[in-house]
């Protein structure tokens, strides 16, 4: 919904929800939707473990957003994300 309104987003799923995530994206018309994936489960993790998982997912999140590893838009990148 945010991307349809022109707001860039990055979604993070746990690996268990990859198939439902793909199905939901297709239903919404995003056949090539990209998202970051982290290992399931996360509900039983302590704050430090969650922080570590987020750190692991960060490169993919930045890539989805069209940003380099420092969080800056790469030179020459006109539109770093795809819209349906």
PDB file of N, CA, C and O in Angstrom:
ATOM      1  N   UNK A   1       0.821  -1.189   0.000  1.00  0.00           N
ATOM      2  CA  UNK A   1       0.000   0.000   0.000  1.00  0.00           C
ATOM      3  C   UNK A   1       0.869   1.260   0.000  1.00  0.00           C
ATOM      4  O   UNK A   1       0.563   2.226  -0.699  1.00  0.00           O
ATOM      5  N   UNK A   2       1.956   1.250   0.786  1.00  0.00           N
ATOM      6  CA  UNK A   2       2.840   2.414   0.835  1.00  0.00           C
ATOM      7  C   UNK A   2       3.497   2.654  -0.524  1.00  0.00           C
ATOM      8  O   UNK A   2       3.578   3.793  -0.985  1.00  0.00           O
ATOM      9  N   UNK A   3       3.966   1.578  -1.164  1.00  0.00           N
ATOM     10  CA  UNK A   3       4.625   1.740  -2.452  1.00  0.00           C
ATOM     11  C   UNK A   3       3.662   2.256  -3.510  1.00  0.00           C
ATOM     12  O   UNK A   3       4.061   3.029  -4.381  1.00  0.00           O
ATOM     13  N   UNK A   4       2.427   1.850  -3.449  1.00  0.00           N
ATOM     14  CA  UNK A   4       1.434   2.383  -4.395  1.00  0.00           C
ATOM     15  C   UNK A   4       1.257   3.885  -4.219  1.00  0.00           C
ATOM     16  O   UNK A   4       0.879   4.585  -5.159  1.00  0.00           O
ATOM     17  N   UNK A   5       1.528   4.379  -3.020  1.00  0.00           N
ATOM     18  CA  UNK A   5       1.438   5.812  -2.741  1.00  0.00           C
ATOM     19  C   UNK A   5       2.778   6.514  -2.962  1.00  0.00           C
ATOM     20  O   UNK A   5       2.919   7.698  -2.657  1.00  0.00           O
ATOM     21  N   UNK A   6       3.772   5.775  -3.497  1.00  0.00           N
ATOM     22  CA  UNK A   6       5.065   6.358  -3.797  1.00  0.00           C
ATOM     23  C   UNK A   6       6.036   6.389  -2.635  1.00  0.00           C
ATOM     24  O   UNK A   6       7.076   7.042  -2.715  1.00  0.00           O
ATOM     25  N   UNK A   7       5.709   5.688  -1.546  1.00  0.00           N
ATOM     26  CA  UNK A   7       6.606   5.633  -0.388  1.00  0.00           C
ATOM     27  C   UNK A   7       7.435   4.357  -0.456  1.00  0.00           C
ATOM     28  O   UNK A   7       6.895   3.251  -0.468  1.00  0.00           O
ATOM     29  N   UNK A   8       8.722   4.523  -0.500  1.00  0.00           N
ATOM     30  CA  UNK A   8       9.632   3.396  -0.595  1.00  0.00           C
ATOM     31  C   UNK A   8       9.594   2.573   0.685  1.00  0.00           C
ATOM     32  O   UNK A   8       9.578   3.128   1.784  1.00  0.00           O
ATOM     33  N   UNK A   9       9.580   1.266   0.548  1.00  0.00           N
ATOM     34  CA  UNK A   9       9.505   0.372   1.706  1.00  0.00           C
ATOM     35  C   UNK A   9      10.493  -0.782   1.582  1.00  0.00           C
ATOM     36  O   UNK A   9      10.992  -1.078   0.496  1.00  0.00           O
ATOM     37  N   UNK A  10      10.760  -1.415   2.693  1.00  0.00           N
ATOM     38  CA  UNK A  10      11.505  -2.669   2.717  1.00  0.00           C
ATOM     39  C   UNK A  10      10.817  -3.563   3.745  1.00  0.00           C
ATOM     40  O   UNK A  10      10.584  -3.156   4.883  1.00  0.00           O
ATOM     41  N   UNK A  11      10.502  -4.764   3.335  1.00  0.00           N
ATOM     42  CA  UNK A  11       9.825  -5.723   4.191  1.00  0.00           C
ATOM     43  C   UNK A  11      10.818  -6.773   4.656  1.00  0.00           C
ATOM     44  O   UNK A  11      11.698  -7.190   3.903  1.00  0.00           O
ATOM     45  N   UNK A  12      10.666  -7.195   5.901  1.00  0.00           N
ATOM     46  CA  UNK A  12      11.498  -8.265   6.446  1.00  0.00           C
ATOM     47  C   UNK A  12      10.566  -9.384   6.899  1.00  0.00           C
ATOM     48  O   UNK A  12       9.625  -9.152   7.658  1.00  0.00           O
ATOM     49  N   UNK A  13      10.837 -10.598   6.428  1.00  0.00           N
ATOM     50  CA  UNK A  13      10.074 -11.783   6.813  1.00  0.00           C
ATOM     51  C   UNK A  13      11.015 -12.797   7.439  1.00  0.00           C
ATOM     52  O   UNK A  13      12.215 -12.795   7.165  1.00  0.00           O
ATOM     53  N   UNK A  14      10.466 -13.664   8.282  1.00  0.00           N
ATOM     54  CA  UNK A  14      11.262 -14.808   8.697  1.00  0.00           C
ATOM     55  C   UNK A  14      11.092 -15.880   7.626  1.00  0.00           C
ATOM     56  O   UNK A  14      10.099 -15.888   6.898  1.00  0.00           O
ATOM     57  N   UNK A  15      12.063 -16.778   7.534  1.00  0.00           N
ATOM     58  CA  UNK A  15      12.062 -17.773   6.463  1.00  0.00           C
ATOM     59  C   UNK A  15      10.800 -18.635   6.442  1.00  0.00           C
ATOM     60  O   UNK A  15      10.398 -19.103   5.376  1.00  0.00           O
ATOM     61  N   UNK A  16      10.178 -18.851   7.581  1.00  0.00           N
ATOM     62  CA  UNK A  16       8.945 -19.634   7.647  1.00  0.00           C
ATOM     63  C   UNK A  16       7.816 -18.978   6.860  1.00  0.00           C
ATOM     64  O   UNK A  16       6.927 -19.670   6.364  1.00  0.00           O
ATOM     65  N   UNK A  17       7.840 -17.654   6.741  1.00  0.00           N
ATOM     66  CA  UNK A  17       6.754 -16.924   6.086  1.00  0.00           C
ATOM     67  C   UNK A  17       7.073 -16.513   4.649  1.00  0.00           C
ATOM     68  O   UNK A  17       6.389 -15.663   4.078  1.00  0.00           O
ATOM     69  N   UNK A  18       8.098 -17.106   4.072  1.00  0.00           N
ATOM     70  CA  UNK A  18       8.465 -16.784   2.686  1.00  0.00           C
ATOM     71  C   UNK A  18       7.339 -17.137   1.710  1.00  0.00           C
ATOM     72  O   UNK A  18       6.967 -16.302   0.885  1.00  0.00           O
ATOM     73  N   UNK A  19       6.800 -18.324   1.782  1.00  0.00           N
ATOM     74  CA  UNK A  19       5.742 -18.749   0.853  1.00  0.00           C
ATOM     75  C   UNK A  19       4.483 -17.884   1.010  1.00  0.00           C
ATOM     76  O   UNK A  19       3.962 -17.405   0.003  1.00  0.00           O
ATOM     77  N   UNK A  20       3.971 -17.663   2.236  1.00  0.00           N
ATOM     78  CA  UNK A  20       2.817 -16.768   2.364  1.00  0.00           C
ATOM     79  C   UNK A  20       3.137 -15.338   1.905  1.00  0.00           C
ATOM     80  O   UNK A  20       2.273 -14.659   1.349  1.00  0.00           O
ATOM     81  N   UNK A  21       4.355 -14.886   2.133  1.00  0.00           N
ATOM     82  CA  UNK A  21       4.749 -13.551   1.680  1.00  0.00           C
ATOM     83  C   UNK A  21       4.712 -13.443   0.168  1.00  0.00           C
ATOM     84  O   UNK A  21       4.242 -12.444  -0.376  1.00  0.00           O
ATOM     85  N   UNK A  22       5.210 -14.473  -0.517  1.00  0.00           N
ATOM     86  CA  UNK A  22       5.162 -14.488  -1.980  1.00  0.00           C
ATOM     87  C   UNK A  22       3.722 -14.478  -2.476  1.00  0.00           C
ATOM     88  O   UNK A  22       3.387 -13.765  -3.421  1.00  0.00           O
ATOM     89  N   UNK A  23       2.869 -15.278  -1.830  1.00  0.00           N
ATOM     90  CA  UNK A  23       1.462 -15.341  -2.240  1.00  0.00           C
ATOM     91  C   UNK A  23       0.776 -13.998  -2.040  1.00  0.00           C
ATOM     92  O   UNK A  23       0.037 -13.547  -2.916  1.00  0.00           O
ATOM     93  N   UNK A  24       1.005 -13.360  -0.915  1.00  0.00           N
ATOM     94  CA  UNK A  24       0.379 -12.062  -0.649  1.00  0.00           C
ATOM     95  C   UNK A  24       0.861 -11.009  -1.654  1.00  0.00           C
ATOM     96  O   UNK A  24       0.073 -10.195  -2.138  1.00  0.00           O
ATOM     97  N   UNK A  25       2.151 -11.034  -1.957  1.00  0.00           N
ATOM     98  CA  UNK A  25       2.691 -10.079  -2.931  1.00  0.00           C
ATOM     99  C   UNK A  25       2.030 -10.276  -4.294  1.00  0.00           C
ATOM    100  O   UNK A  25       1.653  -9.300  -4.943  1.00  0.00           O
ATOM    101  N   UNK A  26       1.886 -11.530  -4.734  1.00  0.00           N
ATOM    102  CA  UNK A  26       1.242 -11.806  -6.022  1.00  0.00           C
ATOM    103  C   UNK A  26      -0.199 -11.309  -6.034  1.00  0.00           C
ATOM    104  O   UNK A  26      -0.635 -10.702  -7.012  1.00  0.00           O
ATOM    105  N   UNK A  27      -0.936 -11.558  -4.964  1.00  0.00           N
ATOM    106  CA  UNK A  27      -2.328 -11.110  -4.881  1.00  0.00           C
ATOM    107  C   UNK A  27      -2.415  -9.587  -4.992  1.00  0.00           C
ATOM    108  O   UNK A  27      -3.364  -9.056  -5.569  1.00  0.00           O
ATOM    109  N   UNK A  28      -1.429  -8.893  -4.443  1.00  0.00           N
ATOM    110  CA  UNK A  28      -1.410  -7.432  -4.481  1.00  0.00           C
ATOM    111  C   UNK A  28      -0.830  -6.891  -5.793  1.00  0.00           C
ATOM    112  O   UNK A  28      -0.760  -5.678  -5.987  1.00  0.00           O
ATOM    113  N   UNK A  29      -0.413  -7.792  -6.691  1.00  0.00           N
ATOM    114  CA  UNK A  29       0.106  -7.366  -7.985  1.00  0.00           C
ATOM    115  C   UNK A  29       1.599  -7.122  -8.027  1.00  0.00           C
ATOM    116  O   UNK A  29       2.099  -6.556  -8.999  1.00  0.00           O
ATOM    117  N   UNK A  30       2.327  -7.533  -6.998  1.00  0.00           N
ATOM    118  CA  UNK A  30       3.782  -7.369  -6.939  1.00  0.00           C
ATOM    119  C   UNK A  30       4.431  -8.725  -7.213  1.00  0.00           C
ATOM    120  O   UNK A  30       4.882  -9.399  -6.287  1.00  0.00           O
ATOM    121  N   UNK A  31       4.476  -9.118  -8.469  1.00  0.00           N
ATOM    122  CA  UNK A  31       4.971 -10.461  -8.801  1.00  0.00           C
ATOM    123  C   UNK A  31       6.464 -10.632  -8.544  1.00  0.00           C
ATOM    124  O   UNK A  31       6.934 -11.754  -8.359  1.00  0.00           O
ATOM    125  N   UNK A  32       7.211  -9.535  -8.531  1.00  0.00           N
ATOM    126  CA  UNK A  32       8.652  -9.640  -8.304  1.00  0.00           C
ATOM    127  C   UNK A  32       9.071  -8.920  -7.017  1.00  0.00           C
ATOM    128  O   UNK A  32      10.170  -8.372  -6.938  1.00  0.00           O
ATOM    129  N   UNK A  33       8.196  -8.926  -6.022  1.00  0.00           N
ATOM    130  CA  UNK A  33       8.439  -8.215  -4.769  1.00  0.00           C
ATOM    131  C   UNK A  33       9.667  -8.773  -4.069  1.00  0.00           C
ATOM    132  O   UNK A  33       9.796  -9.985  -3.897  1.00  0.00           O
ATOM    133  N   UNK A  34      10.561  -7.891  -3.670  1.00  0.00           N
ATOM    134  CA  UNK A  34      11.771  -8.282  -2.934  1.00  0.00           C
ATOM    135  C   UNK A  34      11.594  -7.980  -1.453  1.00  0.00           C
ATOM    136  O   UNK A  34      11.045  -6.943  -1.078  1.00  0.00           O
ATOM    137  N   UNK A  35      12.061  -8.891  -0.627  1.00  0.00           N
ATOM    138  CA  UNK A  35      12.047  -8.669   0.808  1.00  0.00           C
ATOM    139  C   UNK A  35      13.268  -9.327   1.419  1.00  0.00           C
ATOM    140  O   UNK A  35      13.847 -10.253   0.851  1.00  0.00           O
ATOM    141  N   UNK A  36      13.645  -8.839   2.576  1.00  0.00           N
ATOM    142  CA  UNK A  36      14.752  -9.431   3.321  1.00  0.00           C
ATOM    143  C   UNK A  36      14.206 -10.586   4.151  1.00  0.00           C
ATOM    144  O   UNK A  36      13.060 -10.559   4.600  1.00  0.00           O
ATOM    145  N   UNK A  37      15.037 -11.588   4.344  1.00  0.00           N
ATOM    146  CA  UNK A  37      14.618 -12.776   5.098  1.00  0.00           C
ATOM    147  C   UNK A  37      15.580 -12.997   6.261  1.00  0.00           C
ATOM    148  O   UNK A  37      16.799 -12.935   6.103  1.00  0.00           O
ATOM    149  N   UNK A  38      15.006 -13.254   7.424  1.00  0.00           N
ATOM    150  CA  UNK A  38      15.824 -13.645   8.569  1.00  0.00           C
ATOM    151  C   UNK A  38      15.324 -14.984   9.098  1.00  0.00           C
ATOM    152  O   UNK A  38      14.194 -15.393   8.830  1.00  0.00           O
ATOM    153  N   UNK A  39      16.173 -15.648   9.842  1.00  0.00           N
ATOM    154  CA  UNK A  39      15.867 -16.976  10.362  1.00  0.00           C
ATOM    155  C   UNK A  39      14.739 -16.921  11.388  1.00  0.00           C
ATOM    156  O   UNK A  39      14.688 -16.033  12.239  1.00  0.00           O
ATOM    157  N   UNK A  40      13.839 -17.894  11.281  1.00  0.00           N
ATOM    158  CA  UNK A  40      12.725 -18.050  12.220  1.00  0.00           C
ATOM    159  C   UNK A  40      13.199 -18.963  13.348  1.00  0.00           C
ATOM    160  O   UNK A  40      14.015 -19.849  13.094  1.00  0.00           O
ATOM    161  N   UNK A  41      12.738 -18.793  14.544  1.00  0.00           N
ATOM    162  CA  UNK A  41      11.802 -17.781  15.049  1.00  0.00           C
ATOM    163  C   UNK A  41      12.546 -16.553  15.563  1.00  0.00           C
ATOM    164  O   UNK A  41      13.768 -16.561  15.713  1.00  0.00           O
ATOM    165  N   UNK A  42      11.780 -15.504  15.826  1.00  0.00           N
ATOM    166  CA  UNK A  42      12.374 -14.324  16.447  1.00  0.00           C
ATOM    167  C   UNK A  42      11.692 -13.976  17.774  1.00  0.00           C
ATOM    168  O   UNK A  42      12.250 -13.236  18.584  1.00  0.00           O
ATOM    169  N   UNK A  43      10.494 -14.505  17.994  1.00  0.00           N
ATOM    170  CA  UNK A  43       9.742 -14.134  19.202  1.00  0.00           C
ATOM    171  C   UNK A  43      10.423 -14.577  20.492  1.00  0.00           C
ATOM    172  O   UNK A  43      10.190 -13.984  21.545  1.00  0.00           O
ATOM    173  N   UNK A  44      11.253 -15.600  20.427  1.00  0.00           N
ATOM    174  CA  UNK A  44      11.908 -16.107  21.633  1.00  0.00           C
ATOM    175  C   UNK A  44      13.291 -15.493  21.864  1.00  0.00           C
ATOM    176  O   UNK A  44      13.971 -15.844  22.828  1.00  0.00           O
ATOM    177  N   UNK A  45      13.710 -14.579  20.983  1.00  0.00           N
ATOM    178  CA  UNK A  45      15.041 -13.999  21.104  1.00  0.00           C
ATOM    179  C   UNK A  45      15.064 -12.838  22.093  1.00  0.00           C
ATOM    180  O   UNK A  45      14.067 -12.142  22.285  1.00  0.00           O
ATOM    181  N   UNK A  46      16.223 -12.646  22.714  1.00  0.00           N
ATOM    182  CA  UNK A  46      16.378 -11.485  23.598  1.00  0.00           C
ATOM    183  C   UNK A  46      16.779 -10.271  22.743  1.00  0.00           C
ATOM    184  O   UNK A  46      17.096 -10.432  21.564  1.00  0.00           O
ATOM    185  N   UNK A  47      16.770  -9.075  23.315  1.00  0.00           N
ATOM    186  CA  UNK A  47      17.059  -7.867  22.521  1.00  0.00           C
ATOM    187  C   UNK A  47      18.395  -7.913  21.773  1.00  0.00           C
ATOM    188  O   UNK A  47      18.478  -7.440  20.639  1.00  0.00           O
ATOM    189  N   UNK A  48      19.412  -8.460  22.373  1.00  0.00           N
ATOM    190  CA  UNK A  48      20.716  -8.526  21.700  1.00  0.00           C
ATOM    191  C   UNK A  48      20.668  -9.469  20.496  1.00  0.00           C
ATOM    192  O   UNK A  48      21.269  -9.189  19.459  1.00  0.00           O
ATOM    193  N   UNK A  49      19.955 -10.579  20.639  1.00  0.00           N
ATOM    194  CA  UNK A  49      19.823 -11.515  19.523  1.00  0.00           C
ATOM    195  C   UNK A  49      19.005 -10.897  18.389  1.00  0.00           C
ATOM    196  O   UNK A  49      19.323 -11.091  17.216  1.00  0.00           O
ATOM    197  N   UNK A  50      17.965 -10.163  18.732  1.00  0.00           N
ATOM    198  CA  UNK A  50      17.171  -9.461  17.711  1.00  0.00           C
ATOM    199  C   UNK A  50      18.049  -8.441  16.992  1.00  0.00           C
ATOM    200  O   UNK A  50      17.997  -8.323  15.768  1.00  0.00           O
ATOM    201  N   UNK A  51      18.845  -7.713  17.746  1.00  0.00           N
ATOM    202  CA  UNK A  51      19.757  -6.725  17.159  1.00  0.00           C
ATOM    203  C   UNK A  51      20.712  -7.399  16.175  1.00  0.00           C
ATOM    204  O   UNK A  51      20.979  -6.859  15.101  1.00  0.00           O
ATOM    205  N   UNK A  52      21.222  -8.566  16.534  1.00  0.00           N
ATOM    206  CA  UNK A  52      22.137  -9.297  15.656  1.00  0.00           C
ATOM    207  C   UNK A  52      21.429  -9.728  14.372  1.00  0.00           C
ATOM    208  O   UNK A  52      22.002  -9.636  13.286  1.00  0.00           O
ATOM    209  N   UNK A  53      20.197 -10.194  14.492  1.00  0.00           N
ATOM    210  CA  UNK A  53      19.435 -10.596  13.299  1.00  0.00           C
ATOM    211  C   UNK A  53      19.166  -9.390  12.407  1.00  0.00           C
ATOM    212  O   UNK A  53      19.276  -9.482  11.185  1.00  0.00           O
ATOM    213  N   UNK A  54      18.819  -8.276  13.008  1.00  0.00           N
ATOM    214  CA  UNK A  54      18.571  -7.052  12.229  1.00  0.00           C
ATOM    215  C   UNK A  54      19.844  -6.628  11.511  1.00  0.00           C
ATOM    216  O   UNK A  54      19.795  -6.214  10.352  1.00  0.00           O
ATOM    217  N   UNK A  55      20.977  -6.727  12.186  1.00  0.00           N
ATOM    218  CA  UNK A  55      22.254  -6.375  11.573  1.00  0.00           C
ATOM    219  C   UNK A  55      22.541  -7.279  10.369  1.00  0.00           C
ATOM    220  O   UNK A  55      23.058  -6.816   9.353  1.00  0.00           O
ATOM    221  N   UNK A  56      22.207  -8.563  10.484  1.00  0.00           N
ATOM    222  CA  UNK A  56      22.395  -9.505   9.375  1.00  0.00           C
ATOM    223  C   UNK A  56      21.494  -9.153   8.192  1.00  0.00           C
ATOM    224  O   UNK A  56      21.899  -9.313   7.041  1.00  0.00           O
ATOM    225  N   UNK A  57      20.279  -8.676   8.460  1.00  0.00           N
ATOM    226  CA  UNK A  57      19.323  -8.352   7.401  1.00  0.00           C
ATOM    227  C   UNK A  57      19.588  -6.993   6.760  1.00  0.00           C
ATOM    228  O   UNK A  57      19.107  -6.728   5.658  1.00  0.00           O
ATOM    229  N   UNK A  58      20.341  -6.136   7.430  1.00  0.00           N
ATOM    230  CA  UNK A  58      20.538  -4.763   6.963  1.00  0.00           C
ATOM    231  C   UNK A  58      21.060  -4.640   5.537  1.00  0.00           C
ATOM    232  O   UNK A  58      20.527  -3.817   4.792  1.00  0.00           O
ATOM    233  N   UNK A  59      22.069  -5.404   5.104  1.00  0.00           N
ATOM    234  CA  UNK A  59      22.524  -5.255   3.719  1.00  0.00           C
ATOM    235  C   UNK A  59      21.417  -5.490   2.695  1.00  0.00           C
ATOM    236  O   UNK A  59      21.335  -4.765   1.703  1.00  0.00           O
ATOM    237  N   UNK A  60      20.572  -6.484   2.917  1.00  0.00           N
ATOM    238  CA  UNK A  60      19.476  -6.746   1.977  1.00  0.00           C
ATOM    239  C   UNK A  60      18.430  -5.637   2.031  1.00  0.00           C
ATOM    240  O   UNK A  60      17.891  -5.245   0.996  1.00  0.00           O
ATOM    241  N   UNK A  61      18.140  -5.133   3.217  1.00  0.00           N
ATOM    242  CA  UNK A  61      17.189  -4.022   3.353  1.00  0.00           C
ATOM    243  C   UNK A  61      17.705  -2.811   2.585  1.00  0.00           C
ATOM    244  O   UNK A  61      16.951  -2.185   1.839  1.00  0.00           O
ATOM    245  N   UNK A  62      18.973  -2.477   2.756  1.00  0.00           N
ATOM    246  CA  UNK A  62      19.551  -1.343   2.038  1.00  0.00           C
ATOM    247  C   UNK A  62      19.503  -1.565   0.534  1.00  0.00           C
ATOM    248  O   UNK A  62      19.212  -0.637  -0.220  1.00  0.00           O
ATOM    249  N   UNK A  63      19.781  -2.777   0.093  1.00  0.00           N
ATOM    250  CA  UNK A  63      19.720  -3.092  -1.330  1.00  0.00           C
ATOM    251  C   UNK A  63      18.303  -2.910  -1.874  1.00  0.00           C
ATOM    252  O   UNK A  63      18.117  -2.338  -2.948  1.00  0.00           O
ATOM    253  N   UNK A  64      17.320  -3.390  -1.141  1.00  0.00           N
ATOM    254  CA  UNK A  64      15.923  -3.233  -1.558  1.00  0.00           C
ATOM    255  C   UNK A  64      15.572  -1.758  -1.688  1.00  0.00           C
ATOM    256  O   UNK A  64      14.840  -1.367  -2.598  1.00  0.00           O
ATOM    257  N   UNK A  65      16.086  -0.950  -0.791  1.00  0.00           N
ATOM    258  CA  UNK A  65      15.811   0.483  -0.807  1.00  0.00           C
ATOM    259  C   UNK A  65      16.664   1.237  -1.827  1.00  0.00           C
ATOM    260  O   UNK A  65      16.497   2.442  -2.018  1.00  0.00           O
ATOM    261  N   UNK A  66      17.576   0.519  -2.478  1.00  0.00           N
ATOM    262  CA  UNK A  66      18.429   1.148  -3.478  1.00  0.00           C
ATOM    263  C   UNK A  66      19.543   1.974  -2.880  1.00  0.00           C
ATOM    264  O   UNK A  66      19.996   2.946  -3.484  1.00  0.00           O
ATOM    265  N   UNK A  67      19.989   1.590  -1.692  1.00  0.00           N
ATOM    266  CA  UNK A  67      21.044   2.322  -0.990  1.00  0.00           C
ATOM    267  C   UNK A  67      22.300   1.479  -0.907  1.00  0.00           C
ATOM    268  O   UNK A  67      22.235   0.251  -0.956  1.00  0.00           O
ATOM    269  N   UNK A  68      23.452   2.140  -0.779  1.00  0.00           N
ATOM    270  CA  UNK A  68      24.692   1.397  -0.591  1.00  0.00           C
ATOM    271  C   UNK A  68      24.827   1.004   0.885  1.00  0.00           C
ATOM    272  O   UNK A  68      23.943   1.302   1.688  1.00  0.00           O
ATOM    273  N   UNK A  69      25.903   0.351   1.234  1.00  0.00           N
ATOM    274  CA  UNK A  69      26.091  -0.148   2.597  1.00  0.00           C
ATOM    275  C   UNK A  69      26.183   0.952   3.648  1.00  0.00           C
ATOM    276  O   UNK A  69      26.028   0.682   4.839  1.00  0.00           O
ATOM    277  N   UNK A  70      26.435   2.195   3.218  1.00  0.00           N
ATOM    278  CA  UNK A  70      26.490   3.323   4.149  1.00  0.00           C
ATOM    279  C   UNK A  70      25.145   4.038   4.248  1.00  0.00           C
ATOM    280  O   UNK A  70      25.024   5.048   4.941  1.00  0.00           O
ATOM    281  N   UNK A  71      24.131   3.511   3.552  1.00  0.00           N
ATOM    282  CA  UNK A  71      22.812   4.130   3.600  1.00  0.00           C
ATOM    283  C   UNK A  71      22.645   5.288   2.634  1.00  0.00           C
ATOM    284  O   UNK A  71      21.688   6.055   2.745  1.00  0.00           O
ATOM    285  N   UNK A  72      23.578   5.425   1.675  1.00  0.00           N
ATOM    286  CA  UNK A  72      23.492   6.490   0.680  1.00  0.00           C
ATOM    287  C   UNK A  72      23.072   5.908  -0.653  1.00  0.00           C
ATOM    288  O   UNK A  72      23.364   4.752  -0.958  1.00  0.00           O
ATOM    289  N   UNK A  73      22.384   6.718  -1.447  1.00  0.00           N
ATOM    290  CA  UNK A  73      21.996   6.289  -2.783  1.00  0.00           C
ATOM    291  C   UNK A  73      23.246   6.213  -3.655  1.00  0.00           C
ATOM    292  O   UNK A  73      24.013   7.173  -3.715  1.00  0.00           O
ATOM    293  N   UNK A  74      23.461   5.086  -4.330  1.00  0.00           N
ATOM    294  CA  UNK A  74      24.637   4.969  -5.189  1.00  0.00           C
ATOM    295  C   UNK A  74      24.623   6.011  -6.310  1.00  0.00           C
ATOM    296  O   UNK A  74      23.556   6.395  -6.791  1.00  0.00           O
ATOM    297  N   UNK A  75      25.784   6.457  -6.716  1.00  0.00           N
ATOM    298  CA  UNK A  75      25.888   7.428  -7.809  1.00  0.00           C
ATOM    299  C   UNK A  75      25.250   6.844  -9.054  1.00  0.00           C
ATOM    300  O   UNK A  75      25.517   5.700  -9.421  1.00  0.00           O
ATOM    301  N   UNK A  76      24.398   7.639  -9.709  1.00  0.00           N
ATOM    302  CA  UNK A  76      23.751   7.218 -10.941  1.00  0.00           C
ATOM    303  C   UNK A  76      22.471   6.427 -10.728  1.00  0.00           C
ATOM    304  O   UNK A  76      21.830   6.029 -11.701  1.00  0.00           O
ATOM    305  N   UNK A  77      22.086   6.190  -9.490  1.00  0.00           N
ATOM    306  CA  UNK A  77      20.849   5.442  -9.232  1.00  0.00           C
ATOM    307  C   UNK A  77      19.668   6.390  -9.331  1.00  0.00           C
ATOM    308  O   UNK A  77      19.488   7.266  -8.485  1.00  0.00           O
ATOM    309  N   UNK A  78      18.879   6.211 -10.352  1.00  0.00           N
ATOM    310  CA  UNK A  78      17.730   7.093 -10.560  1.00  0.00           C
ATOM    311  C   UNK A  78      16.536   6.653  -9.728  1.00  0.00           C
ATOM    312  O   UNK A  78      15.860   7.479  -9.114  1.00  0.00           O
ATOM    313  N   UNK A  79      16.278   5.354  -9.711  1.00  0.00           N
ATOM    314  CA  UNK A  79      15.125   4.836  -8.990  1.00  0.00           C
ATOM    315  C   UNK A  79      15.523   3.498  -8.387  1.00  0.00           C
ATOM    316  O   UNK A  79      15.491   2.476  -9.072  1.00  0.00           O
ATOM    317  N   UNK A  80      15.897   3.494  -7.113  1.00  0.00           N
ATOM    318  CA  UNK A  80      16.446   2.325  -6.475  1.00  0.00           C
ATOM    319  C   UNK A  80      15.455   1.244  -6.108  1.00  0.00           C
ATOM    320  O   UNK A  80      15.850   0.232  -5.529  1.00  0.00           O
ATOM    321  N   UNK A  81      14.193   1.415  -6.419  1.00  0.00           N
ATOM    322  CA  UNK A  81      13.231   0.368  -6.101  1.00  0.00           C
ATOM    323  C   UNK A  81      12.218   0.236  -7.204  1.00  0.00           C
ATOM    324  O   UNK A  81      12.074   1.120  -8.049  1.00  0.00           O
ATOM    325  N   UNK A  82      11.521  -0.872  -7.190  1.00  0.00           N
ATOM    326  CA  UNK A  82      10.566  -1.222  -8.216  1.00  0.00           C
ATOM    327  C   UNK A  82       9.157  -1.040  -7.690  1.00  0.00           C
ATOM    328  O   UNK A  82       8.856  -1.403  -6.553  1.00  0.00           O
ATOM    329  N   UNK A  83       8.324  -0.495  -8.496  1.00  0.00           N
ATOM    330  CA  UNK A  83       6.905  -0.353  -8.155  1.00  0.00           C
ATOM    331  C   UNK A  83       6.088  -1.239  -9.060  1.00  0.00           C
ATOM    332  O   UNK A  83       6.478  -1.489 -10.200  1.00  0.00           O
ATOM    333  N   UNK A  84       4.949  -1.721  -8.568  1.00  0.00           N
ATOM    334  CA  UNK A  84       4.049  -2.526  -9.402  1.00  0.00           C
ATOM    335  C   UNK A  84       3.181  -1.620 -10.229  1.00  0.00           C
ATOM    336  O   UNK A  84       2.350  -2.097 -11.002  1.00  0.00           O
TER     337      UNK A  84
END
